[in-house]
Amino acid sequence: MRPLARYRAGDVTLLSASEPAGHVALAFTERTGGVSAAPYESLNLGASCGDDEASVRENRLRALAAIGAAGLEDRLVCPKQVHGDHVVLVRSAAAGELEAARDEAAAGADAVVCTAANVPVLLCFADCVPVVITCPGGFAVAHSGWRGTIARISEKAARALVAETGCGPSELRAYVGPHIKAADYEVSEELLGRFVDAFGDGVALDGRHLDLEFAVVSALEAAGVEPGRIEAADVSTASATHRFFSYRAEGGRCGRHGALAVMGERPWAWPEGALANDQGEEARA
């Protein structure tokens, strides 16, 4: 898999597609460039972890601006994540339909499929696996913790995206964001056994270490995503807390970085002033 590219837009640092994904802007935020105080410093996008509401609101404005979605904050869809497999469908930016979809998301969901232009979607993370899937006519954003992974939330989101857009599975592209890697993720023998039964021996590494990425990629491929059209972050959140939030490494008191996507009416390009660099040694620290 190709690694995600790293960009800086103002003070905000992002991981994103190595090349533009059609009409969809997508990014996984790092934790710098925001206004939150410890232990949420600084670009915390999560509204349910104890941070100041005004700080979270400002951070979200900065993140949206960094992907070229300034002014769309009133349309933001940000579900209450419940470690399930419910997928919310956003088909229109019309006020009534969008409000109904936002209410559904607020009641509990772990994936959003969006085929409406100018409707940004945000899901939040601090070790779980963020997934963005794109195709002509829409995108999906999924939250895949261990429960969502074993429930194949990314596969369900991909299949829902195909059904909504009418595209073929071969047109899908998938982006796996920063998450806890297997070397940092030791689990019980019982849980590891469940994953081996569901995804095969490749999901288990070095005793009781669980490779969530292996399982997520397997689920994406089961939905028809071609291996060469998957990009992933080459960094573990638990080993890089200077860049990302990690619930496990930070003892449960931390902010949340985000997976953001929005579809425009024209092919997307990085906002003027965004600087790209490869992941390099710092990104792997």
Secondary structure by P-SEA (a helix, b strand, c coil): cbbbbbbbcccbbbbccccccccbbbbbbcccccccccccccccccccccccaaaaaaaaaaaaaaacccccccccccccccccbbbbbbccccaaaaaaaaaaaaacccbbbbccccbbbbbbbcccbbbbbbccccbbbbbbcaaaaaaaaaaaaaaaaaaacccccccbbbbbccccccccccccaaaaaaaaaccccccccccccccaaaaaaaaaaaaccccccbbbbcccccccccccccccccccbbbbbbbbbbbccccccccccbbbbcccccccc
